[in-house]
Structure formats: C-alpha cells, structure tokens
Amino acid sequence: MKSWHKLLAGSALLSPAASFAATDTGDTAWLLTSTALVLFMTLPGLALFYGGLVRSKNVLSVLMQCFALTCLMTLVWIFFGYGLAFGDGGGINDYIGSGKLLLAGVARGSESGGIPESVFVMFQMTFAIITPALIAGGFAERMRFSAVLIFSTLWLVLVYLPVCHWVWGGGWLQQMGLKDFAGGTVVHVNAGAAALVAAVVLGPRRGFPTTAMPPHNMTLTVTGASMLWVGWFGFNAGSAVAANSDAGMAMLVTHVSAAAGSLAWMAMEWIKHGKPSVLGIVTGMVAGLGTITPASGFVGVGGALAIGLMAGVVCYYATNFIKRKLHIDDSLDVFPVHGVGGIIGTMFAGLFAAESLGGTGYEVTGSMGAQLLVQATGVVATFVWCAVLTWILLKVTDAMVGLRISQDKETMGLDLSEHDERGYIL
C-alpha cells in the first residue's frame, strides 16, 4: 500500500489553485469509490452479516454496535486519530505520529501525488471504523453497550493507531519492508487477537458449549456476506491509492481468493459432516477475503488461488479447534477467521511475492528468507501488542462500568435489556 508519507514526499503540498489543476481525477474518483465501498462493508455489510448470526433476541444489539461504532470512531479519527496514525511524530515517528488535531492543515487544496488529502483521510477512516466493529463479533450477545463504546474508543487509540502508524504511516515495520497491502496486520491480526482476548476475559455465553446457538436469520447473513464481498474490492483494490494495474490485479486476486476460500470451506464441511451449509460457504468467503488482504497488492493469480484454498481449510479447522477443543466462545469466530487468516495472508505475502511465482519481488528486503522474517516480525509484534493492551483495556473498562450484563439480562437478550427494543414484532 502507498504510504501517505511517500505521497507527500513526492511533492510539496500545493496551493488550492494549483492542486485542482494537478488533481488526477481518475485516481481520485477510484479512491472516492473505494471509500464508499469500504464503508458499505460495515454499514450495512458487517452489520447484517453479524446480525443474522446471533440469536433473534440480540440482533438489534449487533446492528446498534456497528452503527454506533461507525459514528464514534469517525469523531475519534477526526479529533486526533488521523494525526496519530499518519502525522509526523518528530523524534518518535518510528512508533506514533502526531499533529493534525481536528485535521489542522487538511485544507480543500491539500494534496500530493494527484490525490486530495481529504479523500485519503476519509478512506483510512473507513478502516479505523471497520476494525473495532469486527472485534464486536468476539463478545457478541454479552457485553454492556456502554462497555462496548468505552473499550472500542480506548482500543482504537492505544492499539489500532500505533499499529497503523508502524505499518502504513512511516513507522518501524514499514521501514523494515513489511508487506501488508490492505490490512493483514493492521486490521485482521489486530481484530482477531482482540476478539480472542475479549472472549476469554468475558467468558462464554450462558449455556455454551452445551446449548445450541445457531444463527437466527441466515438470509440476513448471506445478504451481509454478499455486501462484504463487493465492498472488499474497495478495501483491497482501493489500497493501491490509484486507478492503475496494481488496483486491477488486487481486485482480481481478491475475487479469486474469495471464491477459492468459499469452495474449500464448503468442501471441508461436505466431507466432515455430509452436507454443505450456507453458513460454511459464506464463512469461507470471508476467510478467503481476509487472508488475501495483506497479499493482494503483491501476488499473482496463482498465489491468490493457493492463499484462498489454504484459508478455507485452515480457518475451518481453526474454528472447530477454538470452539470445540479449547471451548473459547469467540461468538462469531473472529479470531479463527480474521486472526488466523490475517496471519496466513501476511506470511504468504512474503512467499508469493517472489517474481518467479508471479509476485512483485522483494524491493526492500532483497530475498524471500529476509522477507518472511520481516513478515513474521510484523505478525508477532502486532499480536503481542494487541493482546496485552486489549487485556489491560478490558480490565480498565470493567472497573469503570462493568463488562458483562447480568445473567437475567443475558437471558432476556441485549435488545430489550440494553436498548428496550425488539428486532422483530410478529
């Protein structure tokens, strides 16, 4: 992914009059489109996908969390989030940015490389929105709404923004040459690790694992999953920050990996359980999309096919292992799908980036071995930072407002107990 630092380094910020003349309208139009697509992934895509997966008494709570987090993360990003992620941190710039409070300096004419900075601000904002929303799947059906808001805000500031700066904002992992085109570490490993820790800290839902808790509305889930598939083109191809061949290949490999992941997961279920499920094929699609994300700008079609097939198989086994063997109630399988997928995709980005395998090569590290070491460093650093900080922030939030609703309220459902509404009046 292009660093905004690199874009700004290409030329000085232009005056409003000059910038309009220099604007690359094709690149700008594509990034505007991609921004809308990524927001579409959260609202309505992820909201409907998650909403259908929970029980009917909790459907509104999930929709509310996605909607409220979209609004809240937007304000945090505007106030200081963008500056911490992409600002010039001075002497500590390897680790965190600074400046641009309330987007100071982001004027109508601020741009470089043909892209208005306002468009890039908005594009990156959508990533900062969807990542905390993904985590909500790990603690679905049992966390207080007030705790969701407090924890998510603290998590964005202390976990997401530093990692975003490390990888995309000119930080130490970017300087090492980490290949993360669209968010394998920043989004998926981050969200997966946080969801896993949250599931452990909160404990399982009442009745897990002996009581069946099937999705209440697969129609909603498939609708949301379909929206995620379409929106993901903005997520990955938009990360080229240009309407060029990198964007075209990113879109192609994203689609290939999604299709391969879907069929691989479906085949595993068919073999293991005798029948292919709709839930399985759409979950495999999400696994294929999440796994190709870090590699989408660096690999060819062959690499994407291998990554998608690997995602469908490995994430399938990871989901069963987490729930059935470890008895960890990651409600909507965020860690085994996004976390494990992000790890696989980040590592395979280093492997399939080889020019001999149809990739873009190793322009920074120089060799496959060195690149894989950098990829592993990025995965471990992100996972450890996220896991430790997430645990601390959950404990802080618990001390402030309490994390978990009471047993009676959980039995009643979050829709009524937290929002005094019902999802369905039948």
matplotlib code that plots the C-alpha trace (Angstrom):
import matplotlib.pyplot as plt

x = [0.0, 1.2, 2.2, 0.7, 4.2, 5.6, 2.9, 3.6, 7.3, 6.8, 6.0, 5.2, 1.6, 0.1, -1.8, -5.6, -5.5, -2.6, -3.9, -7.1, -5.2, -2.9, -5.5, -5.6, -9.3, -9.2, -7.2, -9.3, -12.6, -11.4, -10.4, -13.7, -15.5, -13.3, -14.1, -17.8, -17.3, -15.3, -17.9, -20.5, -18.7, -19.5, -22.9, -24.8, -22.5, -20.9, -24.0, -26.3, -23.7, -23.2, -26.9, -28.1, -25.5, -26.7, -29.9, -33.1, -33.1, -29.7, -30.0, -30.6, -27.7, -25.3, -26.8, -26.6, -23.0, -21.9, -23.9, -22.7, -19.0, -19.2, -20.2, -17.9, -14.7, -15.4, -15.1, -12.0, -10.4, -11.2, -10.2, -6.7, -6.7, -5.5, -2.7, -1.5, -1.7, -0.3, 1.1, 4.8, 5.7, 9.1, 11.6, 9.2, 7.9, 9.0, 6.3, 3.5, 2.5, 1.4, -0.3, -3.2, -5.6, -9.1, -7.5, -5.5, -3.7, -6.0, -7.5, -9.6, -6.4, -4.1, -2.9, 0.1, 0.5, -2.7, -4.9, -6.6, -5.6, -9.2, -10.0, -7.2, -8.4, -11.8, -10.5, -8.4, -11.2, -13.3, -10.5, -10.5, -14.3, -14.5, -11.7, -13.3, -16.6, -15.0, -14.0, -17.6, -18.1, -15.9, -18.0, -21.4, -24.5, -23.0, -21.2, -22.8, -23.3, -21.6, -18.6, -18.5, -18.2, -15.6, -13.4, -13.6, -12.6, -9.6, -8.7, -8.7, -6.4, -3.9, -3.9, -5.1, -3.5, 0.1, 0.0, -1.5, 1.4, 4.0, 2.8, 1.4, 2.4, 6.2, 6.8, 9.3, 7.6, 7.2, 10.8, 11.7, 9.8, 6.7, 4.3, 0.8, -1.1, -4.5, -4.6, -3.5, -1.8, -3.4, -7.0, -7.2, -4.5, -5.4, -9.1, -8.6, -6.3, -8.6, -11.6, -9.9, -8.7, -12.2, -13.9, -11.5, -11.9, -15.7, -16.2, -18.7, -22.3, -24.7, -25.2, -22.0, -20.9, -23.8, -26.7, -27.0, -26.9, -27.5, -27.8, -31.4, -31.6, -29.3, -30.9, -29.6, -26.2, -25.9, -27.1, -24.4, -21.8, -22.6, -22.2, -18.8, -17.6, -18.4, -17.2, -13.9, -12.9, -12.6, -10.8, -8.0, -8.0, -8.5, -5.3, -3.3, -4.3, -4.5, -6.6, -3.7, -2.5, -1.9, -5.5, -6.6, -4.5, -5.6, -9.2, -8.7, -6.7, -9.2, -12.1, -10.1, -9.2, -12.8, -14.1, -11.4, -11.9, -15.7, -15.4, -12.6, -14.7, -17.8, -15.8, -14.5, -18.0, -19.3, -16.6, -16.7, -20.5, -22.1, -23.8, -22.5, -24.0, -24.8, -23.1, -20.0, -19.7, -20.1, -17.7, -15.2, -15.7, -14.8, -11.8, -10.6, -11.1, -9.4, -6.4, -5.7, -5.9, -2.3, -1.0, -3.4, -1.0, 2.0, 0.9, -0.4, -3.4, -1.6, -0.7, -4.2, -5.6, -3.3, -4.0, -7.7, -7.7, -5.4, -7.7, -10.8, -9.1, -7.0, -9.6, -12.2, -10.0, -9.1, -12.8, -13.5, -10.4, -11.2, -14.8, -14.8, -11.4, -10.5, -14.1, -13.4, -16.7, -15.5, -19.1, -18.8, -15.4, -13.5, -10.1, -10.1, -11.4, -9.8, -6.9, -5.7, -6.5, -4.5, -1.5, -1.6, -2.1, 0.7, 3.2, 2.1, 2.5, 6.2, 6.3, 4.2, 5.7, 8.5, 8.8, 9.2, 5.7, 4.1, 4.6, 6.2, 9.5, 11.5, 12.5, 13.3, 14.5, 16.1, 15.2, 12.4, 14.0, 14.6, 11.1, 9.5, 11.4, 10.1, 6.5, 6.9, 8.1, 5.1, 2.7, 4.3, 4.6, 1.0, -0.4, 1.6, 0.9, -2.8, -3.3, -1.6, -3.2, -6.6, -6.4, -5.5, -8.2, -10.9, -9.9, -10.0, -13.4, -14.7, -13.5, -15.3, -18.7, -18.6, -18.1, -20.8, -24.6, -26.3, -27.5, -31.1, -30.4, -28.5, -31.4, -33.7, -31.4, -29.5, -32.2, -34.6, -32.2, -29.8, -32.0, -35.6, -36.5, -37.2, -35.8, -39.0, -42.6, -44.5]
y = [0.0, 3.5, 5.4, 8.8, 9.8, 8.7, 10.5, 13.7, 13.3, 13.2, 16.9, 19.8, 20.5, 22.5, 25.7, 25.4, 26.8, 24.6, 21.5, 21.4, 21.7, 18.9, 16.5, 13.1, 12.8, 9.1, 8.2, 10.5, 9.0, 5.5, 6.3, 8.1, 5.0, 2.7, 4.7, 4.3, 0.6, 0.1, 2.0, -0.2, -3.2, -2.0, -0.4, -2.5, -5.4, -6.4, -5.3, -7.7, -10.5, -10.4, -9.6, -12.8, -14.9, -14.1, -15.1, -13.1, -11.5, -9.9, -8.9, -5.2, -5.0, -6.0, -3.6, -0.9, -1.6, -1.4, 1.8, 3.5, 2.5, 3.9, 7.3, 7.2, 6.1, 8.8, 11.5, 10.0, 9.8, 13.5, 14.8, 13.2, 9.7, 10.6, 12.6, 9.7, 7.3, 9.4, 12.6, 13.5, 12.2, 14.0, 12.1, 9.2, 8.9, 5.2, 4.4, 7.0, 10.1, 13.5, 16.7, 17.4, 17.9, 18.3, 17.8, 21.0, 21.6, 19.3, 22.0, 21.8, 22.1, 19.8, 17.0, 15.3, 12.7, 13.8, 12.7, 15.2, 14.6, 14.9, 11.8, 9.8, 10.9, 9.6, 6.4, 5.5, 6.5, 3.6, 1.1, 2.6, 2.1, -1.5, -2.9, -2.2, -3.4, -6.7, -7.2, -7.0, -10.5, -11.9, -10.6, -10.6, -11.2, -10.5, -7.1, -4.0, -1.3, 1.3, -1.0, -1.6, 2.2, 2.8, -0.2, 0.4, 4.0, 3.1, 0.3, 2.4, 5.0, 2.7, -0.4, 0.4, 3.8, 2.8, -0.4, 1.6, 4.1, 1.2, -0.4, 2.4, 5.8, 5.6, 3.6, 0.9, -2.0, -0.1, 0.9, -2.8, -3.6, -5.3, -6.3, -5.5, -4.1, -3.6, -4.7, -8.2, -7.0, -3.6, -4.9, -8.7, -9.8, -6.8, -7.5, -11.3, -11.1, -8.5, -10.7, -13.8, -11.9, -10.4, -13.8, -15.2, -12.3, -12.1, -15.9, -17.9, -17.1, -18.8, -22.4, -22.5, -25.1, -27.5, -25.4, -24.9, -21.3, -21.3, -18.2, -16.9, -15.5, -16.9, -14.7, -11.6, -13.3, -14.2, -10.7, -9.1, -11.5, -10.6, -7.0, -7.7, -9.4, -6.4, -3.9, -5.7, -4.6, -1.1, -2.4, -4.1, -2.5, 0.9, 0.4, 1.0, 4.7, 4.8, 3.6, 1.5, -2.0, -2.6, -1.9, -4.1, -7.1, -6.5, -6.7, -9.9, -11.8, -10.7, -12.2, -15.4, -15.9, -15.3, -17.9, -20.5, -19.9, -20.4, -23.7, -25.0, -24.4, -25.9, -29.0, -29.5, -29.4, -31.7, -34.2, -33.9, -33.5, -35.0, -31.8, -28.4, -25.5, -21.9, -20.7, -22.6, -21.2, -17.6, -18.0, -19.5, -16.4, -14.1, -16.2, -16.0, -12.3, -11.6, -13.9, -12.3, -8.8, -8.3, -10.0, -8.6, -6.0, -8.3, -11.6, -13.1, -15.2, -18.5, -17.1, -15.9, -19.4, -21.1, -18.5, -18.8, -22.6, -22.5, -20.0, -22.2, -25.3, -23.8, -21.4, -24.2, -26.3, -23.3, -22.5, -26.0, -26.1, -22.8, -23.7, -27.5, -28.2, -25.0, -24.1, -20.4, -18.7, -16.3, -15.8, -15.1, -16.7, -13.5, -15.0, -18.2, -16.4, -13.0, -13.5, -16.8, -15.6, -12.4, -14.4, -16.8, -14.0, -11.9, -14.8, -15.9, -12.4, -12.8, -16.2, -15.5, -12.0, -13.8, -12.8, -16.4, -17.0, -14.1, -11.6, -8.1, -9.1, -8.1, -4.5, -3.7, -6.9, -8.5, -12.1, -14.4, -15.5, -12.0, -11.0, -13.9, -12.9, -9.3, -10.7, -12.9, -9.9, -7.9, -10.6, -11.3, -7.6, -6.8, -9.9, -9.3, -5.5, -6.1, -9.0, -7.3, -3.9, -5.4, -7.3, -4.2, -2.1, -4.7, -4.7, -0.9, -0.8, -3.5, -1.3, 1.7, 0.4, -3.4, -5.5, -8.1, -7.8, -9.8, -13.4, -12.2, -9.6, -12.1, -14.5, -11.6, -10.6, -7.4, -5.9, -5.4, -5.1, -2.6, -0.8, -1.5, -2.6, -5.8, -6.8, -8.4, -7.6, -10.7]
z = [0.0, -0.7, 2.4, 2.7, 3.8, 0.5, -1.4, 0.5, -0.1, -3.8, -3.9, -1.6, -0.7, -3.4, -3.2, -3.6, -7.2, -8.2, -6.6, -8.5, -11.8, -10.7, -9.4, -11.1, -11.5, -12.4, -9.2, -7.1, -8.5, -7.8, -4.2, -3.6, -4.9, -2.8, 0.3, -0.2, -0.8, 2.5, 4.5, 2.8, 4.3, 7.8, 7.1, 6.0, 5.2, 8.5, 10.5, 8.5, 8.4, 12.2, 12.9, 11.2, 13.1, 16.6, 18.2, 17.5, 20.9, 20.2, 16.6, 17.3, 19.7, 16.9, 14.5, 17.1, 17.9, 14.2, 13.7, 16.9, 16.4, 12.9, 14.4, 17.4, 15.5, 12.9, 15.6, 17.2, 13.8, 13.1, 16.5, 16.7, 15.2, 11.7, 13.2, 15.4, 12.5, 9.7, 11.2, 11.6, 15.1, 15.2, 17.2, 17.9, 14.4, 14.2, 16.7, 16.6, 14.7, 16.0, 14.9, 12.6, 15.6, 14.2, 10.8, 11.0, 7.7, 5.8, 3.6, 0.4, -1.7, 0.4, -1.8, -3.3, -6.0, -7.5, -4.6, -2.3, 1.3, 2.4, 0.3, 1.9, 5.3, 4.6, 3.0, 6.0, 8.4, 7.0, 8.0, 11.5, 11.6, 10.5, 12.7, 16.1, 14.5, 13.6, 17.3, 18.3, 17.0, 19.7, 22.6, 20.9, 23.0, 26.4, 26.7, 28.0, 25.4, 27.5, 27.8, 24.1, 23.5, 26.1, 25.2, 21.5, 21.9, 24.1, 21.8, 18.7, 20.3, 22.1, 19.8, 16.3, 15.7, 16.8, 14.6, 11.7, 12.0, 12.3, 9.1, 6.9, 8.4, 8.0, 11.2, 12.0, 10.3, 7.1, 7.2, 7.6, 4.4, 5.8, 3.0, 4.2, 1.3, 2.8, 6.5, 7.3, 10.5, 10.9, 10.6, 10.7, 13.1, 15.3, 15.4, 15.7, 18.7, 20.4, 19.9, 21.2, 24.4, 24.8, 24.6, 27.2, 29.6, 29.4, 29.5, 27.4, 26.8, 29.2, 28.0, 25.8, 24.6, 25.5, 24.3, 20.5, 19.5, 15.7, 13.6, 13.8, 10.2, 7.5, 4.9, 6.7, 7.0, 3.3, 2.3, 4.5, 3.3, -0.3, 0.5, 2.2, -1.0, -3.1, -0.6, -0.2, -3.7, -2.3, 0.7, -1.3, -4.8, -3.2, -1.2, -4.4, -4.0, -7.7, -10.7, -12.1, -12.8, -9.1, -8.3, -11.2, -10.0, -6.4, -7.4, -9.5, -6.8, -4.1, -6.1, -6.8, -3.2, -2.0, -4.5, -3.6, 0.2, -0.2, -2.1, 0.2, 3.4, 1.7, 0.7, 4.2, 5.6, 3.0, 3.7, 7.5, 8.1, 4.9, 3.8, 2.6, 4.6, 3.5, 6.7, 5.7, 2.2, 3.3, 6.2, 3.8, 1.6, 4.5, 5.3, 1.7, 1.6, 4.9, 4.1, 0.7, 2.1, 3.1, -0.1, -2.6, -4.0, -4.2, -5.5, -8.8, -9.6, -8.7, -5.3, -4.7, -5.6, -3.1, -0.4, -0.8, -0.7, 2.4, 4.1, 3.6, 5.0, 7.8, 9.1, 9.1, 11.4, 13.5, 14.1, 15.2, 17.4, 19.2, 19.9, 20.4, 21.8, 23.7, 24.5, 23.9, 22.9, 20.3, 19.4, 15.6, 15.0, 14.6, 15.6, 13.6, 10.5, 10.6, 13.0, 11.6, 8.1, 8.7, 9.9, 7.0, 4.4, 5.9, 5.8, 2.4, 1.1, 1.7, 0.0, -3.1, -3.7, -5.4, -9.1, -10.1, -8.6, -10.3, -7.5, -7.4, -5.9, -2.8, -3.4, 0.2, 1.8, -1.3, -0.7, 0.3, 3.5, 4.7, 3.7, 5.6, 8.7, 8.4, 7.9, 11.0, 12.9, 11.9, 12.9, 16.3, 17.1, 16.2, 18.0, 21.2, 21.3, 20.7, 23.1, 26.0, 25.5, 24.9, 28.2, 30.1, 28.4, 29.1, 32.8, 32.9, 31.2, 33.6, 36.6, 35.0, 34.0, 34.2, 31.1, 31.2, 31.5, 34.3, 33.8, 33.8, 31.2, 29.1, 29.2, 28.2, 25.4, 24.8, 22.5, 25.4, 28.3, 26.7, 24.1, 25.1, 21.6, 19.7, 16.4, 15.3, 16.1, 14.8]

ax = plt.figure().add_subplot(projection="3d")
ax.plot(x, y, z, "-o")
ax.set_aspect("equal")
plt.show()
